[in-house]
Amino acid sequence: MAQPYYQVDFSASACLFELRVNDILVFTLNVEGQTSTLIPINLAILQSGKQQINIRVLPLAGEHTVSPKAEFKYDIKVFDVTNDFQFKEQLPGYQFPPVDASIPHPVLVYDASFNAEVPYTIQAYQNGIDLKSIDDLNAKVKAAYQRVADIIDRKDYEQFKKVMANREKVIATAMYLSPKESADRVNDLIIDFESGFKVEPITPNAVVHVYALGKVAALKKLNGESALALLNKTTQEELMIELSFYMPQGKAELEIM
């Protein structure tokens, strides 16, 4: 059976951008210079059929309007990873036109769709409640991040594996990982925790972002990075833990998606 692997091949410069698939944030980056790479998007593809893609080009962190130098373009490449990475096809993409410097732009947006065929169906956040209906959502999301930070701080790695289980199950299915490969992902994080990385305080100005048509929330720094980060003071390396949360029907507490 084929194992289709979808990747967005993009290049960006002088902007902060968000890449969403089915309103799930797949990747965000504050690019002061220029960068290009391929980003896997299977994690946001829960089943075969029509998929929505959304690109938001935003001002650089600390700025209020999109830079006249901002650029963003992408296309979608499809590989079959059954045995090795075998290129299969390229789907249409888009390139933003040059920014008109005479008009202030707080954001540039592009929406499109594409068809994907995958050999799985994933139940992730679909049964979650609309988080926008929660009055104290900001407090709940920040508390959820702090709970994970506390688990790492006290080195309760069995509990860490437990709270990450749903997320890792989704990743293993969408990325065609073996049980060993899936277990190694979490174990590698634990090795990092033990090698000198310590949880940094969650910045007080972190902002809650809501995705997946209101069913998923994430806490982000102003530059778009995850609010949960660890620092190795010896090497000055920083480790970001990307998390998103949802609340299943009938539950009162957020869970990692």
C-alpha positions in Angstrom: 0.0 0.0 0.0 1.3 3.4 -0.9 2.3 5.8 1.8 1.7 9.3 0.4 3.8 12.0 2.1 2.8 15.6 1.5 5.2 18.5 1.9 5.0 22.2 1.3 8.1 23.5 -0.5 8.3 27.2 0.4 10.6 30.2 0.4 10.0 33.3 2.5 11.8 36.5 3.3 11.3 39.6 5.5 8.0 38.4 7.2 6.4 36.4 9.9 4.3 33.8 8.3 1.8 31.1 9.3 1.1 28.0 7.2 -2.2 26.3 8.1 -3.8 23.1 6.6 -7.4 22.5 7.5 -7.0 25.4 9.9 -4.3 23.6 11.9 -1.1 25.5 12.3 1.6 23.4 10.6 4.5 25.9 10.7 5.2 29.5 11.6 8.4 31.4 11.5 9.7 34.9 11.9 12.1 35.4 8.9 14.2 38.6 9.0 16.4 37.5 6.1 15.4 34.7 3.7 14.8 31.0 4.1 13.5 28.0 2.2 12.7 24.4 3.1 10.2 21.6 2.9 7.6 21.2 5.7 5.6 17.9 6.1 1.9 18.5 6.4 0.5 15.0 6.8 -0.2 15.8 10.5 -3.0 18.1 9.4 -4.4 15.7 6.9 -6.8 13.5 8.9 -8.4 11.6 6.0 -8.5 11.5 2.2 -10.3 14.2 0.3 -10.3 17.9 -0.1 -7.9 19.8 2.1 -7.8 23.5 2.8 -4.5 25.4 2.9 -4.1 29.0 4.3 -1.1 31.2 4.2 -0.9 34.4 6.3 2.0 36.8 5.8 2.4 39.0 8.8 4.6 41.9 9.9 8.0 40.9 11.4 7.9 40.6 15.2 7.8 44.1 16.7 6.5 45.7 13.4 2.9 46.8 12.6 2.8 46.4 8.8 4.1 43.9 6.3 7.6 44.8 5.0 7.8 46.0 1.4 10.5 43.4 1.1 8.3 40.5 2.2 8.0 37.5 -0.1 6.4 34.1 0.1 5.8 31.4 -2.4 5.1 27.7 -2.2 4.1 24.5 -3.9 3.1 21.1 -2.7 5.3 18.0 -3.4 4.0 14.5 -3.0 6.3 11.6 -2.2 5.7 7.9 -1.6 7.7 6.7 1.4 6.7 3.1 1.3 10.3 2.0 0.8 12.2 5.3 0.2 11.4 8.9 -0.6 10.1 8.6 -4.2 8.8 11.8 -5.8 5.3 11.3 -7.3 3.9 14.7 -8.3 3.8 18.4 -7.6 0.6 20.2 -6.9 -0.1 23.8 -7.7 1.1 26.5 -5.3 1.1 30.3 -5.2 3.4 33.2 -5.0 2.4 36.5 -3.3 2.7 39.5 -5.6 5.2 42.2 -4.6 4.1 44.3 -1.6 2.8 47.7 -2.5 4.9 50.0 -0.2 2.4 52.8 -0.6 -0.3 50.9 1.2 0.1 49.6 4.8 -0.7 45.9 5.0 -1.4 44.4 8.5 -1.6 40.9 6.9 -1.6 39.2 3.5 -3.8 36.1 3.2 -4.1 33.4 0.6 -6.6 30.5 0.7 -6.7 27.5 -1.6 -7.5 23.8 -1.5 -6.0 20.5 -2.8 -6.9 16.9 -2.9 -5.0 14.3 -0.8 -5.2 10.5 -0.8 -4.0 8.9 2.4 -4.4 5.3 3.7 -5.7 6.3 7.1 -8.4 8.1 9.0 -7.4 9.8 12.2 -9.7 10.8 15.1 -7.9 13.8 16.7 -9.8 16.9 17.7 -13.0 16.3 15.8 -15.0 15.4 18.9 -13.7 18.5 20.8 -15.9 21.3 22.0 -15.8 24.8 20.6 -13.1 26.4 22.7 -14.4 29.9 22.0 -17.4 29.0 24.2 -15.0 28.8 27.3 -15.0 32.1 29.2 -11.6 31.5 30.8 -9.9 29.9 27.8 -6.7 31.9 28.2 -6.3 30.9 31.8 -7.0 27.2 31.0 -4.6 27.1 28.1 -1.8 28.7 30.1 -2.5 26.3 33.0 -2.3 23.4 30.6 1.1 24.5 29.4 2.3 25.0 32.9 1.2 21.5 33.9 3.4 20.0 31.1 6.3 22.3 32.2 5.9 21.1 35.8 6.0 17.5 34.6 9.3 18.1 32.9 10.7 20.0 35.8 10.0 17.2 38.3 11.3 14.6 35.8 8.1 12.6 35.9 8.8 11.1 32.5 6.2 8.3 32.7 3.6 11.0 33.1 5.2 13.0 30.3 4.8 9.9 28.0 1.2 9.6 29.1 0.1 13.2 28.4 1.9 13.0 25.0 0.4 9.7 24.0 -2.5 11.1 21.9 -0.2 13.5 20.1 2.3 10.7 19.3 -0.4 8.4 18.1 -1.5 10.9 15.6 2.1 11.6 14.5 2.9 7.9 14.2 -0.2 7.3 12.0 0.2 10.3 9.7 4.0 9.9 9.4 3.9 6.1 8.9 6.2 5.6 11.9 6.9 2.1 13.4 6.3 1.6 17.1 10.0 1.9 17.8 10.3 5.1 15.8 7.4 6.5 17.6 8.8 5.6 21.1 12.2 7.0 20.1 10.7 10.4 19.4 9.6 10.9 23.1 12.7 9.1 24.4 14.9 11.5 22.5 13.1 14.4 24.1 13.7 12.9 27.6 17.4 12.5 26.7 17.5 16.2 25.9 15.8 17.0 29.2 18.5 15.0 31.0 21.4 16.6 29.1 21.1 20.0 30.6 17.9 21.5 29.1 15.8 23.3 31.7 12.3 24.7 31.3 12.2 28.4 30.9 9.4 30.4 32.6 6.4 30.9 30.3 6.5 34.4 29.1 3.6 36.5 30.6 2.8 38.1 27.2 2.3 34.8 25.4 -0.9 34.8 23.3 -3.5 32.0 23.0 -4.2 31.2 19.3 -7.2 29.1 18.3 -7.2 26.8 15.3 -9.2 24.0 13.7 -12.4 26.1 13.5 -12.3 26.8 17.2 -11.4 23.3 18.5 -7.7 23.6 19.1 -5.6 26.1 21.0 -1.9 26.8 21.3 0.1 29.3 23.4 2.6 31.3 21.4 5.3 33.9 22.0 4.9 37.1 20.1 7.4 35.9 17.5 5.2 32.8 16.8 7.4 30.3 18.7 5.9 27.9 21.2 5.5 29.3 24.7 7.0 26.1 26.2 10.7 26.2 25.7 13.8 24.7 27.4 17.3 26.3 27.6 20.7 24.6 27.9 22.7 27.3 29.6 26.0 25.6 28.9 25.5 25.5 25.1 22.9 28.3 24.9 20.7 26.0 22.8 16.9 26.4 23.0 14.5 23.5 22.6 10.9 24.3 21.6 8.1 21.9 22.6 5.3 22.4 20.1 1.9 21.6 21.8 -1.7 22.2 21.0 -4.7 21.3 23.2 -8.4 20.5 22.7 -11.2 19.6 25.1 -13.0 16.3 24.4 -16.8 16.3 24.8 -17.8 15.7 28.4 -14.4 16.6 29.8 -13.5 19.7 31.8 -9.8 19.8 31.2 -7.7 20.4 28.1 -5.8 17.5 26.6 -2.8 17.5 24.2 -3.9 17.0 20.7 
